[in-house]
Amino acid sequence: MQLPNYPAWCFILAILCGAQTPLRAASPTGAPAGWTVHAPRDEIRPEFAFEANGGPDQHGALVIRADQREGLDGWWSKTFEVTGGKSYRLATLFKTDRVAHPRQSVVAELLWLDAHGKQVTHDEPSRGTYLPGVKPRAETEYPAIGATRPDGWTEIADVYRAPSAAARCVVELHLQWSPQSE
């Protein structure tokens, strides 16, 4: 079989692009359907678990545990089907143990994608001086961390309008840069 005669830089580019893809691992036993675990690289992957009796109502909790190593980074992820133009509310609770800076280390992200898994643009064109009239890409949303409840659980919640071209919303729940924490 004859391989196509591509320039060497095409293969280098393919290798570099592949290195940027987060590693996806098998979800822990018992994890709710659709939830997967990820890390940028295997050597900085924290431990993931699902505690069936965890959470504020004892109906289950997604867990990320970091050991003593600096720079660990990992997240739970789930893709939800959405209808472009409609509003959606993200609401989740988290409880930390030994996390020095929760606003830095506990992060929720929402990514808007089309039916083919590609990023979408905002509905309105830019009014800025740079590329006026061009629809900017719908960047990642970062819901705000709310107040901690008396039981120790903290809410992350906000309402978002899905861009018209969106068909999916990827929700990511991160623990990063917090050694010996959960």
Disulfide bonds with the S-S distance in Angstrom:
none
